[in-house]
Amino acid sequence: MFLKNPKRIEAILMIMTLALLVYSALEYKIRKELKTQNKTFPNQLGKPVQNPTTRWIFENFHEIQIVVIEELNKKVIANLLERNVFILDLLGDSYWKYYKIDEKI
C-alpha cells in the first residue's frame, strides 16, 4: 500500500484501528463467556481451550453459505455446524440474528 496524502494515511490508520478494536472486543467476549460458563472450544489441534483466537473462530465460520432457493422464494443458511451454533449461543441473540435468514426473498 502506498499513500502520499497525509489525510489518506490517517484514514487508513483509523479504519485499521477500528477493525482491530472490533476483533479484540469479539475475542474478549468469547473468552469471557467461555470462562463464565465454564465451557471450552477446541483449538487447531483439537485440544479444548478457554482462550481461542478470533482468527480461529473466523476460520470455523468460513464454510457457512447463504443458499437461495428460487423455486420456494427462500434463503437458508448452509453448513451451519455444531461448533458454529456453540459460538453463536455464547455470543447471544444479537449475533444469532445474522444466521437466522429462513425468510422469503
N, C-alpha and C positions, 0 to 999 in steps of 0.2 A: 504494500500500500504506500503510495507516495502522495503526500498532501503538502502544498506550499502555503495555502491560505491559513493563517492562524485561527480564524473562525471555524474552518472545517476541521482542523485538528482538535479544537475544543469540543466540537460537536461529536466527533467520533469517540473522543475520550469519555464524554458524558454518556453516550449510548453504551459503551463497553462497561462503564462503572455501574450503570443501571442493570445491565444484564448480569454482571457478577453479583449484584445485590440480590436479585431475584433468585439466582442459582444458589447462593449461600442461604437465603431465607428458607428455600424449599428443603435443602439438606438439613438445616437446623430443625425444621418442623417434623420431618420424617424421623430423625434420630430421637427427638424429644418424645414423640408418640410411641416409638418402639420401646424406649426405656420406661415410660409411664405405664404402658400396657404390658410390660414385661414380655415382649414378643421379639422374634428375630427374623431376619431376612437373609437368604443365602447369598454369599458373595460369589465372585467369579469361580472360585474353587469348590463351591457347594457347601462351604462351612457357614453355619448360622452365626450372624453377627448383628449387633445392635447399632452399628455405625456405617451403613453403606454409603457410598459416594453418590452424589446426584448423577454423575456420569453413568454409573452402573444402573441406577434406576431408569434413566432415559433409555439406555440400551435395552432394557426389559420391555419398554413400551414401543420399541421400534417397529415391530411387526404388525401392530394394530392398524387396521384399514377401515375406511368407510365404504360400504358397498351400496350402490344404488340399484334397486330393483325396479326398473321402469314399468314392468307389467303390473306390479302391485302398487306403484307410485309411492315407494317407501325407501328410506335409508336405514341401514343397520350397521352395527359395529361388528367387524370380523376379527378373529384372533385375539379376543379379549380373554387372556388366560387367568388361571387362578392366582398367580403371583401379581398380576395387574390389579385384580379385584382386591387382593390383600392390601396393596399400597393405597388404592383409592378409598378403601374403608378406613385406613389410618388417617388419611387426609380429610375425609368428610364430604358432606353434600356439596359444598361449593366446588369441589373438584369433580365429583361424580356427574354433575350436570353436563359436562362436555362429552361424556361417554354414554349418555342415555339419549340416543338420537332416534330411537324407534318411532319416527314420526313421518307424516306424509310430506312429499316434496311438491 
